[in-house]
Amino acid sequence: MEERLKNLMQELGNAINESLSDSDRIAEAIGEIKRAGYDVFLVLEATIGFNKRDEDGEEEPQPEVAPEESKSRRTFDATGKIKLTSQDQKFLRALKIAIDEESH
């Protein structure tokens, strides 16, 4: 990755962190949780995408997916049910999350 792009991405990350740190609303919410007797662990994940533009300012075209590639991709049907492994169940119980036995 270009060094300039790395620097710009780092600057964006710093700006996001700084804006969160300076937020009175976030500080108040965390303070309320602490006053209620809890420790607070805040982990945020941001997904940032970008496309390189060509010289005219237009985005570079994205490669098309060949039909045989698209057939091999996994698809999911929304049935409203999920399948949990025994490890999934153990993890959820460790987090004190109840599991409805009929839903998996």
Backbone bond lengths (Angstrom), bond angles and torsions (degrees), N, CA, C in turn:
res aa  C-N    CA-C-N  psi(-1)  N-CA   C-N-CA  omega(-1)  CA-C   N-CA-C  phi
1 M - - - 1.450 - - 1.527 108.27 -
2 E 1.303 116.26 142.44 1.462 119.74 -179.57 1.528 111.17 -58.80
3 E 1.301 116.34 144.26 1.466 121.04 178.80 1.531 110.62 -61.61
4 R 1.333 116.69 -39.27 1.471 120.61 179.59 1.522 110.84 -61.76
5 L 1.335 117.05 -42.47 1.460 120.67 179.32 1.525 110.16 -66.00
6 K 1.321 117.55 -40.74 1.462 120.51 176.70 1.519 110.88 -58.05
7 N 1.329 116.30 -44.49 1.475 120.50 179.57 1.520 111.37 -63.69
8 L 1.330 116.96 -41.14 1.469 120.29 179.27 1.525 111.27 -65.60
9 M 1.332 116.54 -40.30 1.462 119.94 178.49 1.524 110.82 -66.25
10 Q 1.333 116.83 -39.39 1.458 120.67 176.89 1.527 110.55 -62.75
11 E 1.314 116.31 -41.86 1.465 120.74 179.00 1.529 110.83 -63.33
12 L 1.333 117.04 -39.79 1.461 120.51 177.16 1.524 110.27 -63.04
13 G 1.327 116.91 -44.85 1.463 120.26 177.49 1.515 112.19 -60.10
14 N 1.322 116.68 -42.12 1.466 120.60 177.78 1.520 111.22 -63.32
15 A 1.336 116.72 -40.99 1.466 120.56 179.88 1.528 110.89 -64.04
16 I 1.338 116.80 -40.79 1.467 120.51 178.87 1.521 110.03 -65.06
17 N 1.332 117.44 -46.94 1.469 120.84 178.46 1.518 111.70 -59.59
18 E 1.320 115.97 -43.23 1.465 120.23 -178.85 1.521 111.25 -64.92
19 S 1.335 116.62 -41.17 1.463 118.68 -179.28 1.525 110.85 -66.54
20 L 1.333 117.55 -35.68 1.461 120.08 176.95 1.520 110.72 -69.28
21 S 1.321 116.91 -41.15 1.466 121.17 -179.62 1.517 111.68 -64.83
22 D 1.326 116.93 -33.81 1.456 121.48 -177.45 1.527 113.46 -87.07
23 S 1.321 117.75 -1.26 1.457 120.91 -176.08 1.522 111.34 -77.30
24 D 1.320 116.11 115.83 1.460 120.44 177.29 1.530 110.66 -64.79
25 R 1.321 116.39 -36.30 1.464 120.56 -178.11 1.531 110.77 -64.84
26 I 1.337 117.18 -43.46 1.460 120.68 178.14 1.528 109.75 -65.50
27 A 1.325 116.89 -43.62 1.469 120.78 179.70 1.529 110.73 -61.00
28 E 1.326 117.35 -40.24 1.463 120.61 178.77 1.521 111.13 -65.07
29 A 1.330 117.18 -43.82 1.464 120.55 -179.34 1.517 110.72 -64.02
30 I 1.323 117.60 -41.89 1.465 121.24 178.14 1.525 110.22 -65.81
31 G 1.323 116.41 -40.34 1.465 120.72 177.81 1.515 111.86 -60.71
32 E 1.328 117.74 -41.34 1.468 121.81 178.54 1.526 111.00 -62.57
33 I 1.319 115.99 -41.93 1.469 120.31 179.45 1.520 109.71 -64.59
34 K 1.329 117.06 -42.83 1.469 120.71 178.91 1.522 111.11 -64.28
35 R 1.330 116.83 -41.79 1.464 120.33 178.83 1.523 111.78 -64.62
36 A 1.349 116.54 -24.82 1.461 120.80 177.38 1.528 111.05 -79.99
37 G 1.345 116.38 -1.42 1.457 120.11 174.85 1.518 115.36 97.37
38 Y 1.319 117.19 18.43 1.461 120.25 -178.27 1.523 110.81 -114.93
39 D 1.333 115.37 148.52 1.455 120.76 168.86 1.522 107.35 -84.05
40 V 1.320 116.38 148.73 1.462 120.41 -176.76 1.517 109.51 -116.65
41 F 1.320 115.57 129.24 1.457 122.73 173.36 1.515 106.40 -123.10
42 L 1.309 116.97 115.24 1.453 121.78 -177.03 1.522 109.43 -113.31
43 V 1.314 115.92 117.20 1.453 121.48 177.59 1.516 106.95 -125.75
44 L 1.306 116.34 119.74 1.457 121.51 178.65 1.518 108.87 -114.22
45 E 1.305 115.80 143.20 1.457 120.38 177.87 1.517 107.81 -121.86
46 A 1.315 115.58 129.91 1.465 120.60 178.43 1.519 108.30 -118.77
47 T 1.302 115.61 135.88 1.459 120.90 174.13 1.516 106.73 -107.83
48 I 1.301 115.85 121.03 1.460 121.22 -177.68 1.520 107.41 -120.05
49 G 1.309 116.46 123.39 1.461 120.85 179.45 1.511 110.26 -112.05
50 F 1.303 115.39 155.32 1.457 119.28 177.47 1.519 108.28 -154.68
51 N 1.335 115.71 151.27 1.455 123.61 175.55 1.514 108.41 -124.33
52 K 1.294 116.53 137.06 1.464 121.72 176.51 1.524 107.60 -74.60
53 R 1.343 116.69 129.53 1.460 121.52 175.92 1.513 109.20 -89.28
54 D 1.342 116.30 150.90 1.465 118.75 175.72 1.529 109.04 -79.42
55 E 1.307 118.33 -175.22 1.467 122.79 -174.64 1.527 113.19 -61.29
56 D 1.351 118.50 -28.11 1.467 121.90 -178.37 1.521 112.41 -85.05
57 G 1.329 117.04 3.34 1.459 119.87 -179.69 1.514 112.46 88.28
58 E 1.316 117.89 0.96 1.455 121.83 178.89 1.520 109.14 -86.57
59 E 1.334 116.10 149.33 1.455 119.39 176.29 1.512 109.60 -71.76
60 E 1.327 115.70 144.70 1.448 119.49 175.73 1.519 108.61 -69.00
61 P 1.325 117.52 138.57 1.464 118.73 -179.32 1.518 111.46 -65.20
62 Q 1.320 115.57 143.19 1.450 121.38 178.18 1.529 108.54 -85.02
63 P 1.317 117.76 142.28 1.460 119.21 179.53 1.518 110.99 -64.26
64 E 1.325 115.07 141.44 1.451 119.54 178.11 1.519 109.37 -78.94
65 V 1.314 115.86 149.54 1.454 120.85 179.16 1.517 107.76 -87.06
66 A 1.320 116.01 126.87 1.452 120.18 178.85 1.523 109.61 -65.93
67 P 1.351 118.60 146.25 1.469 120.74 -177.43 1.524 113.42 -54.01
68 E 1.333 117.99 -38.46 1.464 119.13 -179.23 1.522 111.39 -68.26
69 E 1.345 117.87 -29.20 1.455 120.59 177.34 1.519 110.72 -71.41
70 S 1.329 116.54 -40.60 1.453 119.23 -177.60 1.520 111.35 -68.50
71 K 1.329 117.71 -27.92 1.454 120.48 178.26 1.520 111.33 -70.14
72 S 1.335 116.76 -30.03 1.453 119.55 -177.10 1.529 112.62 -82.71
73 R 1.307 117.70 -9.06 1.461 120.36 179.17 1.517 109.86 -71.25
74 R 1.343 115.13 147.33 1.460 120.39 178.77 1.510 109.37 -75.70
75 T 1.301 116.58 140.51 1.450 121.63 174.10 1.518 108.10 -121.71
76 F 1.310 116.12 155.17 1.446 121.57 -178.07 1.520 109.18 -128.17
77 D 1.301 116.05 136.47 1.457 121.53 174.80 1.512 108.46 -97.71
78 A 1.324 116.58 136.97 1.458 121.11 178.74 1.521 108.52 -84.42
79 T 1.326 116.69 95.21 1.460 121.50 -179.54 1.515 111.91 -99.98
80 G 1.320 116.67 -10.64 1.449 120.31 -176.84 1.514 112.48 83.72
81 K 1.324 117.57 0.78 1.454 121.79 179.38 1.519 109.17 -121.75
82 I 1.323 115.59 148.62 1.453 120.68 176.06 1.516 108.89 -126.89
83 K 1.317 115.57 155.69 1.451 120.36 176.45 1.523 107.83 -106.13
84 L 1.318 115.39 124.31 1.452 121.25 -179.64 1.522 109.42 -107.57
85 T 1.315 115.68 136.07 1.451 120.00 173.37 1.518 108.00 -81.03
86 S 1.322 116.12 170.36 1.461 119.22 177.51 1.526 110.66 -63.78
87 Q 1.347 117.03 -31.93 1.464 120.22 176.89 1.527 110.65 -68.01
88 D 1.347 117.22 -38.73 1.466 120.65 176.31 1.524 109.69 -59.31
89 Q 1.327 115.97 -47.32 1.461 120.78 -178.38 1.528 111.35 -62.42
90 K 1.328 116.40 -42.76 1.472 120.68 179.40 1.521 110.38 -62.83
91 F 1.331 116.87 -42.52 1.461 121.30 179.36 1.527 110.95 -62.65
92 L 1.332 116.90 -45.84 1.467 120.17 -179.71 1.529 111.01 -64.57
93 R 1.328 117.33 -39.80 1.467 119.67 177.31 1.525 110.86 -63.56
94 A 1.339 117.47 -37.42 1.465 121.02 178.19 1.526 110.86 -63.02
95 L 1.332 116.14 -30.07 1.459 120.56 177.20 1.523 112.44 -87.59
96 K 1.354 114.67 4.27 1.462 121.84 -178.91 1.528 111.32 61.77
97 I 1.336 115.16 40.34 1.460 121.45 175.78 1.517 107.38 -104.45
98 A 1.336 116.13 120.27 1.463 120.69 -179.19 1.520 109.75 -71.82
99 I 1.326 114.92 145.91 1.450 121.53 -179.90 1.513 108.69 -116.88
100 D 1.322 116.99 124.24 1.452 122.07 174.61 1.523 106.82 -78.73
101 E 1.311 117.73 112.81 1.468 122.00 -173.27 1.526 112.60 -60.02
102 E 1.346 118.90 -26.91 1.463 120.81 -179.20 1.513 112.56 -76.55
103 S 1.334 119.00 -18.91 1.459 121.59 -172.47 1.517 113.97 -84.74
104 H 1.325 119.00 -3.21 1.465 118.04 -179.34 1.499 112.54 -128.22
